C-alpha cells in the first residue's frame, strides 16, 4: 500500500522560512489534486493550500501571499514553501494526495514558529 511521508518541519523564528516536502512510497495513479493541511491540539484539521495536476493553486486566506504550493502528480510529490512564518502557523502539517478512488494522507510533520 502506498504511503506518504512529509519532511522539512522544524523550529524556526518568526519571519523565517521552511519548505515542507511530501513523497509517496510508490506510484499513485491518476492523481488529480495535491494539498496541505495543518492541525493544532484540540482543533480540527485546517486546509492550507491545494494544487491540481493542471497547476491551478488555491490558498487559505491566512497563508495567501506567504506560502507557495507546488506538486508533480506524475511523481506523487508536493512541496509547501512557507515564508514569513508567524507563531500562529505552528501546527502539525499534513500532505494529502487525491485520485478518483481515495485520499492518501501522510503522518504529519511538526512546524513550530517561535516569537
N, C-alpha and C positions, 0 to 999 in steps of 0.2 A: 504494500500500500504506500502510495506516495505521501511523503511528509514534507512540511515546510519548516524552515528554520530561519529565524531572524538573527541578525548580529549588528554590532555597531553601537549598542546602547552604552551608557556610562554616566559619569558625573561631569557636569560642565557648569561653568559660571554663567550667570545671566548675561545675555548678549552674545554668548558663544554659539558654536555650530556643532552639529553632529550629522552623520549620514548613516541611516539605517539601511541594511540590505536584507533581502529575503530570497532564499533559493530553495528549490524543490529537490527532493532526493531522487526524483525521476521525472520523466516527461508527463506533463498534463495535457491531454488532448483538448483541442477546440477551446482554448482559453478565450473568454470574451472580456473579462474585467479583472483588474488587479486593484487592491485597495489597502489602506492602512486605517486601523482603529486604535484607540487608546482607552485605558481604564485606570481609574484611581480607586483606592479601597472604599467600599461602600457605595460606589457609584456604578451606573450602568455603563456598558462599553459604548464609547462615543466614536462615531465615524469622523475621520480626519480628511482623507483625500481618496480619490479614485482616478484610474486611468483605464480607458478602453484600449483594445488592441489596435483601434484606428487612431489612437493618440489623443483622444479627447480627454481633458482633465477637468476635474471639479474639486473644490476645496471647501472645507468648513470655514465659516466667516472668521473664526478665531485664529486660523492659521494662514489665511489668504495673504499673499504678499511676502510671507516668511518661509513657507515650506514649498518644496517642489517635488512632485512625484514623477517617477519615470518607471518604465517597465518594458519587458520583452516577453510577449505571450508565447512566442515560439520556444524560448528558453525557460519559461516559467520562473522568471525573476522580476523583482520590483525593488526599487530603492526610494527612500524618502530623505531628501536633503532638507535639513532643518537649520535655518539661520535665525538670528535674533531671538534666541531662546529665552523664555520667561519662566519664572518659578511655577506659574500655573500650567506649564507644559509638562511638568513632572507627572509621569504615569508609566504604566507598562504598555508598550506599543506592540500591536499585533498586525501581521500581514494576512491578507485573505486573497485567494485566487479562485475565480469563479469560472466554471464551464457549464454547459447546459444540464449537467446531471447532478452536480453538487458543489458545495463551497468547501475549500480547503483552508484551514487555519494553521498558523504557527503557534508555538507555545508562548511567545511573547519575549520582549527584551525590555529591561528597565531603563528608563531615562530619568535622571534626576538633575534638576536645574537649581543651583544654589544662588541665593540672593547676595 
